[in-house]
């Protein structure tokens, strides 16, 4: 693990260099146009964290010149009123209080834009709220397959609950993390979401309470479920319920469940009930609300008031909105869940996850103990860390790991990564990118079919060992000129065909499989979008969309069939192949239904 940490630190500190730095902020005091208009124009083109940070910095600098344009401060009285509704830690209060945009505000805003794009891509505008919720929940379950990340700490382990956009970019998570993603998506759909557990869930942490669950991807461990066993969406005066472990809506609403729990007895007693919720739990079902802490500040309310019409993003909940949301739910009125002793509660998960230099609050130095770095390692295939035994010198072995892991990180994890493009509905860009990646890895596999491959690798390893031996000897003798010369030879060695073949062995198969999986997901999501439009279409439009849907589902099925041939290379990612099979079965159902007509 220490080796993997070293590699991750290198990849993270060097990989981010592919993103350009934000342009310098103009803080001049000369005549300008409306700074809000300028910020909207900028954010209308680019909503990456880099761009949101630059836009908010420029906005703060320009409106701060005039007293009558300054951002509002959340007063102590307003904070007290907020804290009476939403539990707040001292750090939460500090985050909310300031007039200037905080270090985390750009991250929060970029996350909101991410989920705004996802919500728009679903094409649910105009549908009834319950249908919108169904489509949104199904999307969450397609994007995030069940596989909890258990982080080993010391001699034990610790379950994690990461922020929504991190989970989406990763593509897998726990039932609780699916709930987090759903809540964030509902915010952009402007639907009121809630968490459902027992009456005492409000004071419990999300990661360490509830029964121990046996996830199929992690059968050797019991992972705490958390205090909640369902997520809900208010529809009128009732709440539609969803099971994030089963990936389905419950057959009853919250009101129906409370009035007649036995109506759902079969549901709770079914073998598919991975959440371990019981009929007794159902009888005590209680709703809780949760909102991001950054959404509570007066400055975010000002941002939304000026920008929502232009940018279509929901970023703020003031006291009036909170009390209105609560009042709209059926009795008993739900409390807000934000337990002070849980750094990864929904409201502050993103801030707790990120280190200080990236807009978060984690003060841990860049090291193996910091969750941000470890979360990156978990997404890099283990093959990137497996080094040929004959490569003897540790600095050479580390260089190999850096190159192998760095390549996969850049291609699949560096934002905007393929998953993010798919989630945002940018299907054409994602498909082109993934086809190019498939071709690149196929070329690498073709190189490995050369009968001289092993001979070239062995010769390269032998020569490289001699070079790194010379580096070590020069250091031992404190011969700087000889060390510089040997290091130059080492750099040149990594450009040789033998090094490329060694990297192909570590990344080509798993990289091709990853590209195929993501292309399957991309084609599947395209088909889902067309199906949503077809389900509400009539007349000539329905006839046209029927043909489009047929072709899209066939393309999705073909992509999943291709992936299944490569799935064994994904053995290091439990749950991914099974998730692909489930999506393949759904695509096959539509193709078969069309064939029978």
N, C-alpha and C positions, 0 to 999 in steps of 0.2 A: 504493500500500500504506500510506503514512503516513496518508492520509485514513481508510482502513478501520480502522487502529489507533486513531485518535482516536475514531471512532465506537464501536469495540468497548469501549474504556475507559469511555466514557460509559454504554453499555448495561450493562456489568458492574457498575459502581459504583452505578448507579441501579436496574437491573432487579432486583437482589437484595432491594430494599426490600419486595417483595411478600410475602416470608416474614416472619412475626412473629418478633421476637427471643425467645430462650428466657426463661422466667420466672426471676426471681432465685433463686439457690440458697440454701436455708435452712441456715445453718451454726450454728444454735442448738444448745445443749448440753442442752436439756431432754429428758425421757423421750420416746422414739420407738418405733415398731414396728420390725420387721426391715427395715433399709434395702435388703436384697436383694429382699425381697418388693415394696417400693415401686418399686424400679427395674424389676422384672419387669412390674409392673402398667402402668407408664408405657410401657415398650417394647412391651408387648402391644397398645397402642393406636396408637403412632406410632413408626416406625423411620427417620424422616428424619434426615439429619445433624444438624440443629438439635436434634431431640429426643434423639438418642443422646449428643450433647455435654452437654446439660443433665442427662440421667440419670446419666452417668458422673461429672460434676462433683458432683452431689448425693451419689452413692454414695461418692466419694472423701472428701468432707467429713464424712459421717456415720460411716463406718467408721474414719476416721482419729482419731476421738475416743478410741477404746479400743485399747490396745496389742494386746489379744488378737484384735482383729478387722481389724487393718491388712492391706492387700494384701501378698502376699509379694514380696520382692526377689529378682531373679535374681542370685545371687552370682557373684563372679569365677570361682570353680571351676566353677560350672554353665555360665557363658559359655564357658569354655575347652572344656568337654566338648561344648557345642553347636557351637562353631566347628570342632571336629575332625570334625564330620559335615556341617555346612552352612557354606560359606565366608562369612565375615562381615567387613564393613568396620568401621572405628572408629565410623562413624555408625550402622551396624546395631546394634553393641553398645550404644551409648548409647540407642537406641530400645528395646532389649530390657530393659536393666538396671533401670530405675526401678521403684519401688513404686507411685507415683501413675500413673494413666492418662496417657498421653502426648498431645500435641496431635494426633497422627495416629490414635490409637486410636478416637475416635468415627467418623472417616471409614472406617476399616477395618471397624468393627462395622456401620455402615450399609450398606457394600458387601456384607457377609456376609448381612445381612437381605434385601437386594435379590435376591441369588442364591438364598437360602433360599426366597423367595416364588416365584421362577422354577422352582426344582426341584419345589416342591409342586404348582405349576400343571400340570406335565407328567403327573401322575397315574400314575407308574410304580412306586409302592410295591407290593411283592409280585412284581414281574417279576424274572426272572433277571438277574444283573448285566450280561451281554452285551446283553440287550434294553434294559435301562435305559440303557446306554452308547450304543446305536444311536439311541434316541429323543432322548437329550440332545444328541448330536452333530448330528443332523438339525436340531434346534431352533436350535443355534448358527449353523448355516449359513443358516437362514432369516432369523434376526435380523440377521446380519452378512454383507452381500454383499461380494464381493472388490473392493476398490478401495483400495490403499495410500495413505496420506496422506504425501506427500513435502514436507517443510518446506524452503523455500528459505532458505539461510543464506549471506549474502555473495554471492559469485559462483557458489556451488555449491548443492548440495541435500543434505538429510539425511533418511534414512528415519526413521520414528517407530514406536514400540511403546508404545501408551498402555494404561492400566489397564483391566481388564475392564468395569467399569460405565460408564466413559467411552465405550468402544467400543460397548457396547450402546445407550447413549442416542444415540449418533451414527448407528449402523446400518450402518456399513461399516468395512472394515479389511483388513489384510494377512493372509496365511496364518498368520504368527506371532501376530497379534492374535486370530485365531480360536482358536489353541491356548490363549492366555491365558484367554479367556472359558470355554473348555471345562474347563480345569483348575479355575477358580473354581467352576464349576457342579458338577464332580465332587466338590469338597470338601463341598458341601452334600448331595450324594447319598451321601456317605461311601464313595466308590469311589476306589481308588488310581490316579491318573493319572500319566503320564510323558511326556517328550519323547524323540523318537528321532532320532538323528543318527549321526555317525561317532564312533569312540572318543576323538577329541581335541576333541569338541564342548564338553566340560565347562568348558574354559578360554576359550571363545570368546564374544564378545559377540553379542547377539541381532540387532543391526541392521546390522552392517557385514561379516559373513562370509557364506560360501556363494556359489554362482553368482548372476549377475545375471539376474533374471527379467523377462520382458516381460509385464506384466499387460495384458489387453485394454483396460482403462480408461486405461492410461498407456503406450501403445506406443512413445512417443518416448524413454523412459528405461529403463535397466536398474536394477531395484531389488534390492538384495542380499536373498537369501532368508533368510539366517541359517543357523546351524549345524544346524538340525533340519529334517527333511523329512516327519516324521509325528508324530502324537500317539497315545498308547496308553492303554489301561485294563487293569489287571491283572484277569484272570478266572481264579481258581484259581491254578495254577502257570504260566500262560501270559499273554500280553499280546495283546489285540485291538487292531489298528492302524487308524488313520484318516488319510486324506489331506485336510488342510484346504483345499488348493487345488482339488482335484477335488470336495470335499464328499461323499466316499463312504468307506465302510470298505474296507480292502484285502481281497483275496480270501484272504489267508493271515494267520495269527497270527505273532507274533515268533518263536516256537519253530519253526513250520513254515518260516518264511523262512530262518532260520539253518541248519536241517537240509537244506533243498532250495531254494536261491535260484532255480533255474531254473523252479520251479513258478510264479513270479510274473513270468517274463520278458515275457510279453505285456503285463502291467500297466505295467511300467516303460518299455517301448518304445512304448506307445501315444501318439498325438498329443495326447491329453488330459492328458498328464503335465506339467502346468504347473510343478511343483516342480523339474523338471530332475534329480530323483534318478535314479540309474542302477542297473543290476543290480550293479555293483561296490559302490555305496553300500549296497545291500541286504545284501550278503555281510558287511559290517562293521557292520551295524545294532547300535547300542548304546543302551540306555535310560538316561535321567537323570530324577531327581526334582526337583521344585521346590515350595516352600511359601512363603507370605507371611512376611516377617520378623516382623511384629507378632504372628503366631500363635505365635512361639517364647517369648514372655515368660511369666514365672510368674504375672503378674497376669491374663493372658488364660486361662491354665489354671484359675485360681481362678474367673474369670467363667464359664467353661464348666461347671466342676464344680457351681456354684450355679444356673446359669441354663438349661442345655441341656434339662433335663427340662421346664421351663416354656415356653421359647421355641423349642425345636427348631432351634437354630442351632449350626453347627460353627465354632468360632473359634480353636481351639488345637491345637498339636502339641508335646508335651513330648519330651524326649530318648527316653523309652521308646517313644513313638508313632513317632518318626522311625526308630529302629532296628528296630522291629517292621515298619514299612512296607517298609523296605529288605530285611529278611530274607524277606518274603513273596514278593518277586520272584524269578524264575528266575535262575540263575547266568549270567553274572557279575553279582553284586549291583550295582545302579545307584548311582552317586554323585549328590550333590545339585548342581544347577546354580544358582549365584548368583555369577557372576564379579564380583570387587570393582571392576573397571574399567568396569562397565556399569550406569549409574544406572537404566536402564530394563529390567533383568532382571526377570523375573516377580515375584520376591520383594520388590522395592522400587519397582516402577514407579509405583504410586499415590503414594507418598511423594515421589518425585522430580518427578512431574508437577505436584503442587499447590504453590502459593506458601505461604510461611510463615504468612500470616494465614488461610489456609484449611485448615491442618493438615498442610501438606506441608513439604518441606525446600528448595524452590527459593528462594534468597535474591535472585533477580533482581528489581529494582524493577518496578512495574507499567509496562510499556512494550511497544513493538513487538517486543522481543527475547524476551519471556517466552512460553513455549510454551502456557501456559494461555489467554492472551488470543488467540493466533493460532489455537488449535484452535477457538475460538468463531467467529472470523471465517470459517473454512473451512466452517462449517455454514450460514452466512447467504447466501441467493442473491445473486448479483452484481447483480441488478436493484435491490437496496436501495441500492447505492452509485452508481447511474447517475442523474445529476442533469440536469434540463433545462438546456440551454446558456444559455437566456435568463435564468435566475436567476443574476445577475451576482456577487453578493457572497458571499465565501467563508463568512462566518458564517451566512448564510442557507442556503447549500448544505450546510454541516455540520449545521444544524438539520434539514434535510430527511432527510439520511442517518441522523441519530439517530432520527428518528421512524419511518422506514421499517424500519431494522434493528431498532430496539427493539420494534416491533410484532411482527415475525416471531420475534424472540428470545423474547418473552413468550409467544406462542401455541404455539411448537413446541419451544423449548429450555429454558425455565425449569422446573426440577423442581417437582413430578412431571410430566414432559412426557408426551405421548401414547405415545411409544415405551416409556417406563418402565412405564406402566400396562399396556401390552400384554405386555411381558416378564414382569411380575409376575402375569399372568393376570387382571387387573382389566378384563375385556372389556366389561362393560356400561357402566362409567364411561367407558372410552376411546371406545366407539362413540357414546355420547351427546355427548361433548365434540367428537368429530370431525364428527358431523353438524351440530352448531351452528356449527362453524368453516366447513364447506362452505356453509352458508346465509349466513353473514356475508360470505364472499368472493363468493358469487353475487350478493348485494345490491350489492357494490362494482362488479362487472362490469356489472350492470344500470344503475347510475348512469352508467357510461362510455358506454352506448349512447344517452344523451341527445344529440340533435343539437347542442345548445349547449355540449357539454363543452369543446371546444377553445377556444371563445370565453371561457368562464368561467375556464379555466386561464390563458389569455393575459392576461386582465384582472387576475387575481389576481397573476400574476408581475410585471406592470408596477407594480401598487400596492405589492407587497412590496419590489420594488427601490427604490422611492421611500422606503419606511420605513427600510430598512437603509442607504440613502444618508444619511438624516437621523441615524441612529445614529452613522455614521462621522463626519459633520460635527460632531456634538455632542462627540464624543471629541476630534476635532482641535482644537476650540475650548475644550476643557476646561470645557464647559458641562454640569455635572452634572444640573441640573434638566431641561434639554432631552434629555439622554441617557436619563434615567429615563422621561420621557414617550414618547420614541421606542421604548424597549424595551417599554413597556407596549403600544404599538401593534403591535409585532412579535409579542408573545405572542398578542394578539387575532387577528392575521392568520392564525396557524396553526390557529385554530378555525373559519375560514371554509370554505364549500363548495369553493372553488377548491383549497385545500390538501388537502382530503379526496380530491378527484378526482386530484390529482397523486400522492398516496399509493396510491390505488387502482391507478393505472397501474403502479406499481412492485411491488405486492404481491398484487393480487387473483388474477391468473392462476396465479402460482407457488404462492400460498397454497392455492388451491383444489386444485391438483394434489397438493400435499403432503398435504392432508387426505384426498384420495381414495386416495393410495398407502397411507397409514397405516390408513385404514378397510379397504382390501383386506387388509392384513397382519393386522388385528384379526379380520376375518371368517375368514381363512384359518387363523389359530391356533385359533379356536373349533372349526372343522371338524377340525383335526388332533387336538384333545383328545377329541372325540367318537369319532373313528376309533380312537384308542388304546383307548378303553373298549370299542368294538364288537369289536375284534380279540381281546379276551380274554373276551367275554361269551358266555353260552349261554342257551338256552331263551327264555323270554318277554322277558328283558332284552335279548337279542340282537335280537329282532324289533322291540322299541321303539327301540333305538339305531340300528337300520338305517334307520328312517324319519327319526330325528333327523340322522343323518349325511348322508343324501340331501339334506335341506333345507339343512343347513349348507354342504355343498359347492356346492350351487346358489347360495346366497347369496354365497359366496366368489368363485365364477366371475363372477357378475354384478358384484361390486365391482371385480374386476380388469378386466373389460370396460369399466367406466366409467373406470377410471384410464387405460387405454390411449388413450382419446380425448383425455386431458389430458396425456399423457406428454411431448409436445414442449416443454411449459413446464419440464420437468426436464432440459433439455439441459445445464444447468450442473452436473449431478450425474452424472458418468459411472458407468454400471453400474446405476443405479437402475431404469431402464425395462427393461433386459435381465433383471434379477432378477425384476421383476414378471411378465415373460413366462414365465420358468421356473416360477414359482409358479402362474401362470394355467394352464399346461399340466398341472401336477399336479392342480389342481382339476378341469380338464376331463376328465382320465383317470377320476377317480372318478365324475363325472357320467355320462360315456359308459358306464362299466361298469354303472352302475345302470340306465341306459336300456335296455341290451341284455337285462337279465334279465326 
